[in-house]
Amino acid sequence: MAVLKKLSGAATSLIAFAPWILYGFASGFNHWRIAAGGGLILWLVSAATAQSRGASIKLMDLTALTFFAIASVITIGLRASWFPTYNAVIVWSCFAIAAWSSVVVGRPFTAAYARENAPPEFWSNPIFIRLNLVMTLVWCGLMTVNLLLAAIGVIVGGLFGQVVLGVAIPMALLVAGFIFNGRFPQHYLAQAGFQRDVASPTASSA
C-alpha cells in the first residue's frame, strides 16, 4: 500500500512538472508560442488531475498558472518578439512576488505543503509556524536571487547572460532549494526537541 502511494505521488509530481518540461523543451527550440500555450494547457490538465486525486491547488501552482497565462498573452496574443529575452525575468518576478506576498500576509506558502504530512493538531504549534516561516524566507531569497541573476543576464546578454545567468545558475539554486526542503525540517525539529518527523511530531520536552 505504501509502495502504491509512493508511485501515485511520483506520478502526480511528474504531471505537475509536465508544463515546465514542455516549456523548457519548446523554448529551447525557439518555439515560444508552443512553450507558453502548451504549458498553459498542460497546467490545466495537471490541475484537473491533481484535484481528481483530492489534492489542493496551492499558491505556487497559481503562480505557475499566472506565468503561463501572461506568457500566452504576450507570445500568442500580442506576438511580442521581446518575450524570449525577458522570459526568465518574468518567471522569477512572478514567483518572487508570490513568495514574499505570502510572508507579508502572514501565510508562508510552504505551510500548505507541510500540512499534507503534519497532523492538524500540529498546524498551530509555534514550532511548525516558525519552521515554515524560515523555509519560506529561504525560498523568497532564492527566488529573488534568481530574479536578479535573470535581470543581470539580460543586461550582459550573449550566451553567458542567457544560458549561465538566466538558466544554469538559477536551476542549480532551485535544486539546492529542493535539497534544503528535504533536509532542513528534520534538523529544525530535532533542534526544537522533536523526536520524530513532521508527520508524527512528539515533543521530548514541553
Buried (B, 14 or more C-beta within 10 A) or exposed (E): EEEEEEEEEEEBEEBBBBBBEBBBEBBEEEBBBBBBBBBBBBBEEBBEBBEEEEBEEBBBBBBBBBBBBBBBBBBBEEEBEEBBBBBBBBBBBBBBBBBBBBBEEEEBBBBBBBBEEBEEEBEEBEBBBEBBBBBBBBBBBBBBBBBBBBBEBBEBEEEEBBEBBBBBBBEEBBEEBEEBBEEBBEEBBEEBEBEEBBEEBEBEEE
